[in-house]
Amino acid sequence: MKSAFLNLCCVWVFIFCICAFGAVEAQAITIFPTRVVMTDKERTAQVEIVNSGTETESFSIQLERKRMTETGEFQAVSGEAVPGELFADQIVRYSPRRFTLAPGAGQTVRLMLKMPEGLPEGEYRSHLAVSHIPEASDVLSQVKQEKEPTDITIKLTAFATIAIPVIVRHGKLNAQLEIKDAVLRPGTGKEPSVVEFTMLRSGTMSVYGDIAVMSVAENGTVEQVAAVNGVAVYVPNATRKARLTLRGKEALPANGALRVTFTEQRTAKPLAEASIPLR
């Protein structure tokens, strides 16, 4: 499984302009933080966006509804919410919604929580999406090329969007997590070994933390053989499947065990763990 988990202090998004003869120009934006959590006591937040590219670029901001699958992918929500699913876009205000940045320049996007009276307790989530706005000259250039088929230069422009979760926690919430069905899949030939397991979330809020797989030998020696940071299981999801590639099957002891842990960030004690005996 491709790792979709992020534990970066910022996110870079590259927007490519691909020309027919292989010349590539790329622009990038940097976003910090990569997730926002607001509560009854912390009703404001801000996100910093920097143009890390070499050209002046324009961007638009909007809150989108997304749903996580049990494999960690996100899908746009176009219909009604499923049971237990609450969205934050109706209670979070943000500004600005459009801006233009010179190379190296930054923009602060401010968010404010506006909760109506009688809002039901729960965790509300939407995603703050930052999209590149194409310049009019880019669009006209592409239209011109389409109208002049004899022009041998073809320019394809792909515009990327990055979205970070905006989470609102209202009321007294809680979450529990279990790791079930943990199993080692030994590698064959040059293929590495992998560990597969399922995370079972319960309660009224999501969990967010780091996963580690430790090799524990019979003599008590402990070595980390796999890790991934910034893993979430969002409300209303009750399950999320994970698959981690081990660094090398030769590092595993003949006997002992593999210990799989999920630890919330900024805490020391694992929220959930499981053990896989080695034979």
Number of C-alpha atoms within 10 A of each C-alpha: 11 7 13 12 14 15 13 13 10 15 18 16 19 19 18 16 16 16 14 11 10 7 8 10 14 14 19 20 24 21 25 18 15 21 16 19 15 20 14 13 8 12 15 18 15 15 17 15 21 19 25 22 21 13 15 15 19 16 18 15 19 17 23 20 21 18 21 18 15 17 15 19 11 12 11 10 13 9 7 7 12 10 7 12 16 19 20 23 21 14 15 22 15 18 14 14 12 15 15 16 19 15 17 14 13 18 15 14 17 14 19 16 20 13 16 9 6 6 10 11 12 19 26 24 28 23 22 22 16 22 17 21 16 14 11 8 9 14 11 11 12 14 11 12 15 13 9 9 10 8 10 10 10 15 15 11 15 11 13 14 15 18 19 20 19 23 23 27 21 18 14 11 13 13 13 14 20 16 21 17 13 20 17 19 14 13 14 9 6 6 11 15 18 19 19 17 18 18 21 17 22 19 14 20 24 24 23 16 20 20 21 18 23 20 24 21 17 12 8 9 11 15 14 16 19 18 17 18 20 18 23 17 25 24 24 20 18 15 22 20 18 18 18 21 23 23 15 14 16 10 12 20 16 11 14 20 19 26 19 24 22 26 20 20 15 8 9 8 11 17 17 18 19 17 20 16 12 15 8
